[in-house]
Amino acid sequence: MEKKITLKVNEVFQLQLDSLGGAGYSWVVTENNETVTSITMTTEDAGAKKQPPGAAVKLKVTIRGLKPGNSQITLVQKRIWETDEAPADTCRITVTVTGK
């Protein structure tokens, strides 16, 4: 997935990604200009619904604009211990943060 977004300082953008945690995969931030954007990732509350073991849950990604500038964000879904394997999925987001 590739996406381009524009945020103002302190504005938030959220997206959801499918998680394959039951199969050992995690989403990892491999690129981000931390002076321009911050990223937090949380899993959706699966406690509200009974899910079968190993079911995919949604990962909520929150991107906040910190100061004016550009940030290229790359998230990869991989098994942490598989250092020589290609990621199962990649998400690239180009962010432009403008002033208030």
LINFENCOR-V359145 format. One record per backbone hydrogen bond with DSSP energy under -1.0 kcal/mol. CO is the residue of the C=O (numbers start at 0). NH is the residue of the N-H. If there is no record, write none. Layout:
# LINFENCOR-V359145
[[CO & NH] [CO & NH]]
This chain:
# LINFENCOR-V359145
[[0 & 91] [2 & 93] [4 & 95] [6 & 97] [7 & 10] [10 & 64] [12 & 62] [14 & 60] [16 & 58] [19 & 22] [19 & 24] [20 & 23] [25 & 77] [27 & 75] [30 & 73] [31 & 33] [32 & 35] [32 & 36] [35 & 65] [37 & 63] [39 & 61] [41 & 59] [51 & 54] [56 & 18] [57 & 43] [58 & 16] [59 & 41] [60 & 14] [61 & 39] [62 & 12] [63 & 37] [64 & 9] [68 & 96] [70 & 94] [72 & 92] [73 & 29] [73 & 30] [74 & 90] [75 & 27] [76 & 87] [77 & 25] [78 & 81] [80 & 82] [88 & 76] [90 & 74] [91 & 2] [92 & 72] [93 & 4] [94 & 70] [95 & 6] [96 & 68] [97 & 8]]
